[in-house]
Amino acid sequence: MASPRKTLITGLATLVVGAALWRYGLDVEIVIFAPSKIGVVLMAIGGLETLYGLYKMAAASRRTE
């Protein structure tokens, strides 16, 4: 299983990439998909993964106390 810190960093990176696609991909139209819509999906996934990483960190700190 991935460490809580790795999960948190991966979630934050996904969130940032999604925000960049959403912000700068509004003018671009590709035949198969729109980068802005993919950016919104990546932001949602990144946000959930970040919250999960924070939850894992909190659970691990409670176990050590």
QUISULMO-V181031 format. One line per field, one symbol per residue. ss: DSSP state (A for helix, B for strand, O for the rest). psi: psi as a letter, one per 20 degrees, with the letter a starting at -180 (. if undefined). Layout:
BEGIN
ss->???
psi->???
END
This chain:
BEGIN
ss->OOOAAAAAAAAAAAAAAAAAAAAAOOOOOOOOOOAAAAAAAAAAAAAAAAAAAAAAAAAAAAAAO
psi->qqqhggggggghghgggghggggijhipoqghrphhhhhgghggghgghghhghghgghhhhhi.
END
